[in-house]
């Protein structure tokens, strides 16, 4: 039961942190991920 409480507390904290991230920050992060994926794809073209 205690573990369940801990888990839901952690989940709520994660949700709160996710809400703190602004749309701009999220877009910037998404762009970086896309860029990294592009680089990986160029370096390892056969790795589909």
Kinemage of the C-alpha trace (Angstrom):
@kinemage 1
@onewidth
@group {chain A} dominant
@subgroup {mainchain}
@vectorlist {calphas} color= white
{ca unk a 1} P 0.000 0.000 0.000
{ca unk a 2} L 2.835 2.362 0.849
{ca unk a 3} L 4.473 1.620 -2.493
{ca unk a 4} L 1.232 2.580 -4.232
{ca unk a 5} L 1.217 5.936 -2.453
{ca unk a 6} L 4.876 6.524 -3.351
{ca unk a 7} L 4.209 5.638 -6.982
{ca unk a 8} L 1.248 7.994 -7.292
{ca unk a 9} L 3.234 10.770 -5.611
{ca unk a 10} L 6.060 10.253 -8.106
{ca unk a 11} L 3.560 10.166 -10.969
{ca unk a 12} L 2.020 13.457 -9.849
{ca unk a 13} L 5.466 15.048 -9.603
{ca unk a 14} L 6.272 13.889 -13.127
{ca unk a 15} L 2.993 15.323 -14.407
{ca unk a 16} L 3.746 18.600 -12.671
{ca unk a 17} L 7.239 18.719 -14.161
{ca unk a 18} L 5.806 17.962 -17.596
{ca unk a 19} L 3.405 20.885 -17.210
{ca unk a 20} L 6.273 23.193 -16.263
{ca unk a 21} L 7.965 22.583 -19.607
{ca unk a 22} L 6.799 25.260 -22.013
{ca unk a 23} L 5.705 24.564 -25.569
{ca unk a 24} L 8.835 26.346 -26.833
{ca unk a 25} L 11.090 24.117 -24.751
{ca unk a 26} L 9.215 21.045 -25.930
{ca unk a 27} L 9.487 22.115 -29.578
{ca unk a 28} L 13.215 22.780 -29.167
{ca unk a 29} L 13.697 19.354 -27.608
{ca unk a 30} L 11.665 17.662 -30.342
{ca unk a 31} L 13.750 19.447 -32.980
{ca unk a 32} L 16.966 18.250 -31.333
{ca unk a 33} L 15.698 14.678 -31.203
{ca unk a 34} L 14.737 14.824 -34.878
{ca unk a 35} L 18.151 16.262 -35.723
{ca unk a 36} L 19.906 13.516 -33.769
{ca unk a 37} L 17.831 10.854 -35.512
{ca unk a 38} L 18.823 12.366 -38.854
{ca unk a 39} L 22.506 12.238 -37.909
{ca unk a 40} L 22.213 8.645 -36.767
{ca unk a 41} L 20.439 7.738 -39.981
{ca unk a 42} L 23.240 9.301 -42.049
{ca unk a 43} L 25.930 7.496 -40.076
{ca unk a 44} L 24.109 4.168 -40.089
{ca unk a 45} L 21.973 4.179 -43.264
{ca unk a 46} L 21.404 0.408 -43.131
{ca unk a 47} L 20.010 0.547 -39.613
{ca unk a 48} L 16.340 0.815 -40.558
